[in-house]
Amino acid sequence: MTLKPTDTVDKDRIIVDTCLPEVEKTSPKIQNQLLAALPQNEFDEIASSLKLVDLERDQVLWEMDEKRKHIYFPTTVMVCMLYDTEDGDSIEVGMTGPQGMVGVVTFVGDARMAKRAVVMNPGQAYVMKANDVEKYFEELPCFQEICLCYTQTLIVQLSQGIICNRLHSIDQQLCRYLLIYSDTLRSTVFYLTQARISNVLGVRRESISTAAAQLQAKGLIKYTHGKIELLDRKGLLAATCECYEVVMEQNERILGKYFSQ
């Protein structure tokens, strides 16, 4: 793989001081599932427009009132979409990682789906200029279809999250969140503080502390100094609400044909 100096990409958002690897056109099976699902000829078309970047925890990728300059295809990073209230509270309305992309408003117009996209777990992502994405969206039929299908799954996730936050207990919400976090990172061990969880779920930290202690007492998780280990996934599935399964089933229905290839 050859190296070349990376172009400057929105210096207020991304900080990369070293050379970055260029995407190899001969190897489309990269870590982002949407890109990996593209047919070879379409991947070849977009490969030169992709740049691999390092993203840091709490880095803001975009905010609602600014023009989207770049679209991100996560490989190892996890990104949370937040909605901020006038009172200054934040609540998570969506999450994505290697299974998706960040910046779908490029395809759905001026939708107020979230106010901010923030890096929750540091890692890497491929970034593409929004102008290039719009161009390929018009010219490449499979790229367009995959982007639209992912947008549909994200809308399902957003709407189901609203239902969950309104109707289900904090214990159930925490189980759902831990399962989604684990799925996104593809790991059963990760670092996540109670303060961060309470922020994204929009509940008091004391409530998260109580719920986490109950899950640990049941042997479902191990939680020490911000390190969480899922010990009993089946138990967590039994303890959560139906919202997790609804989102997973819709993801499989809409995107399964691409990811199973």
Solvent accessible surface area in square Angstrom, and as a share of the most:
residue,aa,sasa,rsa
1,M,140,0.63
2,T,99,0.58
3,L,121,0.60
4,K,80,0.34
5,P,106,0.67
6,T,35,0.20
7,D,84,0.44
8,T,115,0.67
9,V,16,0.09
10,D,39,0.20
11,K,156,0.66
12,D,114,0.59
13,R,48,0.17
14,I,10,0.05
15,I,112,0.57
16,V,34,0.20
17,D,136,0.71
18,T,93,0.54
19,C,66,0.40
20,L,13,0.06
21,P,36,0.22
22,E,60,0.27
23,V,9,0.05
24,E,62,0.28
25,K,100,0.43
26,T,123,0.71
27,S,53,0.34
28,P,20,0.13
29,K,142,0.60
30,I,32,0.16
31,Q,101,0.45
32,N,0,0.00
33,Q,52,0.23
34,L,3,0.02
35,L,1,0.01
36,A,18,0.14
37,A,14,0.11
38,L,10,0.05
39,P,51,0.32
40,Q,84,0.37
41,N,102,0.52
42,E,6,0.03
43,F,0,0.00
44,D,51,0.26
45,E,97,0.43
46,I,0,0.00
47,A,1,0.00
48,S,65,0.42
49,S,23,0.15
50,L,2,0.01
51,K,35,0.15
52,L,20,0.10
53,V,1,0.01
54,D,62,0.32
55,L,3,0.02
56,E,102,0.46
57,R,95,0.35
58,D,78,0.40
59,Q,27,0.12
60,V,34,0.19
61,L,6,0.03
62,W,13,0.04
63,E,70,0.32
64,M,35,0.16
65,D,127,0.66
66,E,60,0.27
67,K,166,0.70
68,R,35,0.13
69,K,125,0.53
70,H,20,0.09
71,I,0,0.00
72,Y,3,0.01
73,F,1,0.01
74,P,0,0.00
75,T,6,0.04
76,T,60,0.35
77,V,0,0.00
78,M,0,0.00
79,V,0,0.00
80,C,0,0.00
81,M,9,0.04
82,L,7,0.03
83,Y,82,0.31
84,D,32,0.17
85,T,61,0.35
86,E,178,0.80
87,D,129,0.67
88,G,62,0.60
89,D,89,0.46
90,S,15,0.10
91,I,47,0.24
92,E,20,0.09
93,V,26,0.15
94,G,1,0.01
95,M,7,0.03
96,T,7,0.04
97,G,0,0.00
98,P,6,0.04
99,Q,50,0.22
100,G,0,0.00
101,M,1,0.00
102,V,1,0.00
103,G,3,0.03
104,V,7,0.04
105,V,14,0.08
106,T,32,0.18
107,F,30,0.13
108,V,54,0.31
109,G,46,0.45
110,D,118,0.61
111,A,34,0.26
112,R,128,0.47
113,M,32,0.14
114,A,2,0.02
115,K,52,0.22
116,R,56,0.20
117,A,0,0.00
118,V,10,0.06
119,V,0,0.00
120,M,3,0.01
121,N,28,0.15
122,P,55,0.34
123,G,19,0.18
124,Q,59,0.26
125,A,0,0.00
126,Y,22,0.08
127,V,3,0.02
128,M,2,0.01
129,K,111,0.47
130,A,8,0.06
131,N,112,0.57
132,D,40,0.21
133,V,0,0.00
134,E,84,0.38
135,K,101,0.43
136,Y,16,0.06
137,F,30,0.13
138,E,132,0.59
139,E,100,0.45
140,L,19,0.09
141,P,97,0.61
142,C,49,0.29
143,F,4,0.02
144,Q,59,0.26
145,E,73,0.33
146,I,4,0.02
147,C,2,0.01
148,L,81,0.40
149,C,22,0.13
150,Y,14,0.05
151,T,5,0.03
152,Q,82,0.36
153,T,5,0.03
154,L,2,0.01
155,I,87,0.44
156,V,29,0.17
157,Q,30,0.13
158,L,20,0.10
159,S,55,0.35
160,Q,24,0.11
161,G,11,0.10
162,I,113,0.57
163,I,75,0.38
164,C,0,0.00
165,N,41,0.21
166,R,181,0.66
167,L,118,0.59
168,H,37,0.17
169,S,58,0.37
170,I,52,0.26
171,D,50,0.26
172,Q,54,0.24
173,Q,8,0.04
174,L,2,0.01
175,C,0,0.00
176,R,21,0.08
177,Y,1,0.00
178,L,1,0.00
179,L,0,0.00
180,I,16,0.08
181,Y,0,0.00
182,S,5,0.03
183,D,40,0.21
184,T,8,0.05
185,L,36,0.18
186,R,124,0.45
187,S,42,0.27
188,T,72,0.42
189,V,58,0.33
190,F,8,0.03
191,Y,130,0.49
192,L,3,0.01
193,T,71,0.41
194,Q,36,0.16
195,A,46,0.36
196,R,50,0.18
197,I,3,0.02
198,S,12,0.08
199,N,70,0.36
200,V,2,0.01
201,L,7,0.03
202,G,44,0.42
203,V,40,0.23
204,R,168,0.61
205,R,139,0.51
206,E,105,0.47
207,S,34,0.22
208,I,0,0.00
209,S,43,0.28
210,T,77,0.45
211,A,1,0.01
212,A,7,0.05
213,A,59,0.46
214,Q,76,0.34
215,L,4,0.02
216,Q,77,0.34
217,A,92,0.71
218,K,139,0.59
219,G,35,0.34
220,L,13,0.07
221,I,2,0.01
222,K,110,0.47
223,Y,34,0.13
224,T,67,0.39
225,H,181,0.81
226,G,12,0.11
227,K,82,0.35
228,I,4,0.02
229,E,56,0.25
230,L,15,0.07
231,L,95,0.47
232,D,57,0.29
233,R,95,0.35
234,K,168,0.71
235,G,17,0.17
236,L,0,0.00
237,L,58,0.29
238,A,90,0.69
239,A,36,0.28
240,T,15,0.08
241,C,8,0.05
242,E,104,0.47
243,C,1,0.01
244,Y,8,0.03
245,E,77,0.35
246,V,48,0.27
247,V,8,0.05
248,M,58,0.26
249,E,108,0.48
250,Q,51,0.22
251,N,45,0.23
252,E,117,0.53
253,R,153,0.56
254,I,11,0.06
255,L,6,0.03
256,G,7,0.07
257,K,116,0.49
258,Y,22,0.09
259,F,72,0.30
260,S,93,0.60
261,Q,152,0.67
